[in-house]
Amino acid sequence: MRVEELKVSEKVKLILRKRGIEELYPPQEEALKSGVLEGENLLVAIPTASGKTLIAEIAMVNTLLREGGKAVYIVPLKALAEEKFQEFRDWEEIGLRVAMATGDYDSKDEWLGKYDIVVATAEKFDSLLRHGSSWIKDVKVLVVDEIHLLGSRDRGATLEVILTHMLGKAQIIGLSATIGNPEELAEWLNAKLVMSEWRPVQLRRGVFHQGLVVWEDGEVDRFSSWEDLVYDAVKRGKGALVFVNMRRKAERTALELSKKVKSMLTRGELRKLKELANSLEENPTNEKLAKALQGGVAFHHAGLGREERVLVENNFRAGLIKVVVATPTLAAGINTPAFRVIIRDTWRYSEFGMERIPVLEVQQMMGRAGRPKYDERGEAIIVSTTENPGDVISYYIKGKPEKLFSQLSNESNLRSQILALIATFNYRTVREILNFIDRTFYAYQRKDTYSIEAKIKEILYFLMENEFVELTLEDEIIPLPLGTRTAKLYIDPMTAKVFKDFFKYIEKDPNPIGIFHVIALTPDMVPVSYSKRELSKLEEEYYSLKDRVYADDPYLAYDPYYERKFFRAFKTSLILHAWINEVSEADIVEKFSVEPGDIYRLVETAEWLIYSLKEIAKILGASQELLDYLEKLRVRVKHGVREELIPLMELPMVGRKRARALYNAGFKDFESIARATPRELLKIEGIGAKTVEAIFKHLGREVKIVEKPKKNTLDYFLNK
Ligand code: ADP
């Protein structure tokens, strides 16, 4: 169907045309004719990259232009929120305002009320619901991207609860990968279902086994090794995306492949890649990345820093990086198509040993094959070392993806959501709570709520026993201050209980090691793991710091589970402690065998948990002194600095390194900096013209400095 024929405002067509979209893809046409433009709910279950976002965009904008109100677009990851936010800003041209909301779970964010389209992560939107932001009632359309994550153990319940709250109040549009039971989900959502196997680029799938690629159509091609599939793609001027099951393997494979890929690159490419490699900050992870990059290959996993991840994605899309070796978790969602996708592993490690990677995930990985506009068709090949290719084809290629199952009954999710119902949504009786549960996908799927009822009662006892809620004489459940605060902080009630249990020790002798250890013991922190080799060193450190740790001695409990949990939290505490004492990222990576991405994750969670600890401490009657102490600690965690640098952290473009350099050069506060000459500041390591301009501007001084960027810095690379 041509965009012209769409029954929507001319304004919508204008933006589509500007994007170069003249024709709608067939599933888009079907979806837009399903009644979604008239306000009906819709579930779209179609393959990756077949234009789901556009369906939602047209439907959202159509409603906004017709009825006003607001649209909320939910994504699973911050990185995706950023991507969608940038895309949606195209609509600003026709007067719609677009905002992004992630992070900070303890805010009403009333400012969002001024915007028409809000892109948010699921957790953020759930927290906004709990805070009762006044603009929520204006939400006319709720889009849930990657709605199949409803079946994910950790995050599914959040989506399910959001949807249960919004069903009947707003138009719901769900965008899903192909799943096993789309009908069931659509029925629950009272939505029209649009399913399709159509793809913008043809996809050819096969299995590599003992020197042969067996394609789904029965044809066979000879390749001496799976690596040859990569080299062959590069030789043809195209790219390859390889999925493996572990970070280390991604790195090793990338380095290995880069040796040969390097010989296929032009001089110009080699030069650009070298510059790219030199622009990376120094740390052990980046060292490996830099080495691989010089051969036109990169790895991509959760251990990479944020900037590096974006750098890899952008340069792969631009064609400078020829091959990316990635772990599957990260590949979901981010738009990085490649001519050839190779799935090296279909098994991975889990808590319970090796497990098969679900069909749903493998199909999503395969869906990355084929770049619209560049490739006539894409190729996806699963490497099988032991399994018979026929079996792999029937399981992963011809096979049906898994069914979605509600994860609402997962204990930690349920505990948190039940408290939220009482403390922020004013549910007052078990009956009322059960009525809510009755409207969930859980109840829809199970047909009865009998088994969850017992769990809910158990949770209610827990909440009463720990003073989150109480029962009135009229048998009403009412929230207590601890309960209300916990629900709004968006922490697990169990986390609040841990804070409460340790409060008296913290109050008596607040110290960072002990406090970090406590937050790392809560279920809201996923602590880092340690190897057997590291244990004796950790034990040694523990005995030298024993009087600062509040938790019980791990060896007095005679419980191997507690012992492991204790030391994982302890290692996490040591990392955070190094971070706030300005140990360099590179040294932390080296000393603790973690990676930059892990440090970011820990720091982000730790900041939120220390803020929460402070808020819970208020309720428990903490002294102002302790609250001030915790606030300082939070800021130190946020920036990774010693106390004396805190005032400098307000300066723009100044992170922990630059702040330290300023401080050591004698610029310890705003006054001394305001008095400095630009030349004095430019002499300081890591401080360039742009930083000086920004700092002065912040302090009310307007200066313009002309300076060539220093060689081998990111500025240099970007300005060339
Ligand atoms: P999905 O969400 O289904 O994975 P996307 O919405 O990200 O897929 O779409 C993939 C790409 O296809 C985007 O770059 C988008 O701009 C483009 N696209 C979507 N619809 C059309 C269309 N009708 N014509 C041309 N390009 C389109």
Boltz pocket constraint, residues with backbone or C-beta under 6 A from the ligand:
constraints:
  - pocket:
      binder: B
      contacts: [[A, 20], [A, 21], [A, 22], [A, 23], [A, 24], [A, 25], [A, 28], [A, 46], [A, 47], [A, 48], [A, 49], [A, 50], [A, 51], [A, 52], [A, 53], [A, 54], [A, 335], [A, 372]]
      max_distance: 6.0
